[in-house]
Structure formats: structure tokens, C-alpha cells
Amino acid sequence: MKPLKISLVSEHASPLAVLGGVDAGGQNVHVAALAGELAARGHQVTVHTRRDAPHLASRVRLCPGAYVDHVPAGPPATLPKDQLLPWMEDFGTHLAKQWAADPPDLVHAHFWMSGLAALRAAAALPVPVLQTFHALGSVKKRYQGDADTSDPSRIATETHIARSVARVVATCRDEVSELAALGVPRSRVAVVPCGVDAERFTPRGHATARPGRPRLLQVGRLVPRKGAATSVAALARIPGAELVIAGGPPPARLDRDPEVRRLRSLAERSGVADRVRLLGGVPPDLMPALLRSADLVLCPPDYEPFGIVPLEAMSCGVPVVASAVGGHLDTVVDGVTGRLVPPGDPAALAAAVLALLAAPDVRRAQGAAGRARVLAHFRWSSVAAATEAVYQEVLAEARTPATLTGGL
């Protein structure tokens, strides 16, 4: 495949962001890793993300062959992603001016508002647009109900985007069914999973110091849907173990975080406050050692579009106990690399954990199987190759006028 000029649009999730905040997580990792691997394959990659601080340079080198373009859209300040929709017209207009002078060969948008901006920017160009949603509004609304803070137009806009782009790149099979329910033909959806850096997340290496009791670890953003409350409630049924929760604001700001206060209150009421540790945000370079220190990694969200943490744990050779939702159904093989349990069910989570803690040989076997599964299917290099294959397919279709006009 000849080298391409690729634009990745990621309006709120910068590949340069510090992870662990409310809106900084798996999408940031995905975009950064995909950009780097595509650049390593010889492509010229630009990630377009919103300027969220006044000191940021317009263009920053991410790695050889990949750059981050900070788009002036809205105030140069950190804003919750659910407040960014009014600035997507400015975002798209800025990209349109850039691309009119120097068009990319292909645009790949990440998240629904990025898709809106990308379609606006590419409207006058013969440039195919692809879309990865990372999370669908229909799923979020189903699980969060009135607590969903998304713009009311989200589901309708996602439906429009999915029907307008050249291809939707879904991150799991479950998303294909969700898109089909929105009227998106399965033939216009490709499934490419998220990945993991298997050279950094390895079974061998330093492990964070720990006490003598069993360690359960949960990693991720501190938002209710990630299910930390389920883990805390389950701990009351798991005598002797500690639960370490990594994620959220820096340690100095933990006391002001509403989710931290909610979890601490639940731990007190459940009688496990002395066995729950909230670390706050953990620097990425310390995460492999923290994962290696765990007997089990818990991933109990209410819903999960994909979930990179299970892959990171599996890559470190640690079994995963995860809720049987979304991308977990594609990554965690029940009884082989860990256990799948119903979401929001502390009793089921505790039962699975207790069974594995009582069987160290099974844990070792499942940890080894998880590592083997990562190496076979989920390296970022494999993800980039699969994504590149979708790009090639879409570009070939774009060269056929009947296909191009019939697909939009």
C-alpha cells in the first residue's frame, strides 16, 4: 500500500493528554497508539484535537511521522466533552480551510462530535471519511437514563453520521448489532478491536510492593458507569482481600472528587473501608508494575464499548474478572483468560473472585492464556494493519464512481 496522508479527528481526546481524568481514557490511548503505528507503517498522520489550553503550540510532534494539530474551537480551556457540541461548527470550518489547501487522502473520525466536524470539513472534497464512535449514545442512554448528560441530538446525529460515512470502524461485535438497529447495513461496518502495547505490558518486570493479603485491582476513570461501586460492594463478601482503585484526579485532589466521596461512603457502610485504597491518577509508566502486583484485575462496568484495561491486564499475565458486556465479550474468554459475570451484580463478582483466589494454579493458567491471546490478536501493530486494510478497501471503493455516490 502506498503511503497515505491520514487525518485522525479526535475533538476531545488528545493523544497528548494525561490519562485518568473524567474525559481522558481509552480513546486517548487508542488514537495515540493508532497514529504511532500508522506512522511506523510509512503513513503521514495528523491528529486534529481541540486546543484546550492557551500555551499549546499549533502543531506538536507526537512521534516520527505523526503530529498533533491543536484546533482553535471554543475557549482554550478544559471543558467537559458534553459541552463541546456548540464548537464543532468552528472545528469543522477550521479543518475545511486546512484541507482545501492541503487535503488528506482519508479522514478517520473518533467519537460522534468528531464525525460531525469531519463530515462538515470534507463535504467539498473527494475524501472518504471513516468513523469510530468509541461509545454510542443509544447504549449510554439505555444504561444511564436521566443521568445521561449527552446532548439530546446525539443519537439522531450518530445515526446520520453512521449512514453518511464511507465506513464505520466498530471496536467490537456488539456494536455492529447496535448500529444495525440504527439502520446501518452490516456491510458498511468493519470490526477492528482496540489494542495493547505488549512490549510494555508484560508478565516479567517490577511489580508494585503490596501487603501479604490478596490484591484486587480496578483501573479506570472514576465515573459511576465504570462499576467501582460494584467492586466495593463485592469486597464485603471477599474476606481478607484488599481492593485498590487506580484512576481519577491526582491524589492531592481526591478528597474533592464526588465519586471518591461516594465510594468511600459505600466502603464505610459495607464495613470494608480499611481494605479499600483509592490511588487517584497513576502515571502511565507505573501502570504495568501496578497490574503485575494484582492477583486479579476487576473490570465491572455497567457497559463498555471496548475496554483497554482488560487487555493490559491480560498482557501482564493477570486474569480478569469482567462484566459480560460490549467489548469484554470479544476480549475476555470466560474460564480461559478470566471470568465474565453479569454487570452490576456484586454477589456474582465476589463468587468469581473467591473461586479464582482459591485456585492459584487456575489463575496462573488463565494469566498465561491471556498473554497468549493478546500476542495473537491485540497488539497495536495488528490493530493498525487491520485498520489500514479497511482504509485500502474504502479508497478502492472511492475510485469507483457508482460506489461513491451510492454510499452517501
Helices and strands as residue ranges (DSSP letters): E 5-9, H 26-40, E 44-50, E 59-63, E 66-71, G 81-83, G 85-87, H 88-101, E 106-110, H 112-122, E 129-132, H 137-144, G 145-147, H 154-164, E 167-170, H 173-181, G 186-188, E 189-191, E 215-219, G 224-226, H 228-235, E 242-246, G 251-256, H 258-270, G 273-275, E 276-280, G 284-286, H 287-292, E 296-299, H 309-315, E 320-323, H 328-331, E 338-341, H 346-357, H 360-377, H 380-398, H 401-406
